[in-house]
Amino acid sequence: MSLIRSLLGNPSTTDIWSPSGASNEVSRFANAQVDWKETPQTHIFKADLPGLKKEEVKVEVEEGRVLQISGERSVEKEDKNDKWHRVERGSGKFLRRFWLPENAKVDEVKASLENGVLTVTVPKTEEKKPEVKSIEISG
């Protein structure tokens, strides 16, 4: 079952998830938290993805300006002799989409995963300063 919802009424972000288990507690990982910071030169996205390897995460740009971050943490395999006392770490698939502004250089997006933190850097085009043309005043 997929759930699509807008976050905080902001149309620039979409959160889509499909939990592996029926319990909301088990699917908490599906709500991957992402920070988005803009600097004068870049847009920087940071997502906490503890325990994931870079092979388990995808970063893509769709439809020209939609940054998509997705991945999956599998449920740990159970052995018949194992006795679980508590399961709190989330599992499941996650998918986050962000509409990038027009000043994003989508051909130069870079991503790195270090210590469980995914960092996606999107450079910005330089702002064109308005051309000023002086007009001579006659008289």
Secondary structure, DSSP 8 states (H G I E B T S, - for coil): --EEEEETTEEEEEEEEE-SSS-TTGGGGGS--EEEEE-SSEEEEEEE-TT--GGGEEEEEETTTEEEEEEEE------TT---S---S--EEEEEEEE--TTB-GGG-EEEEETTEEEEEEEB---------------
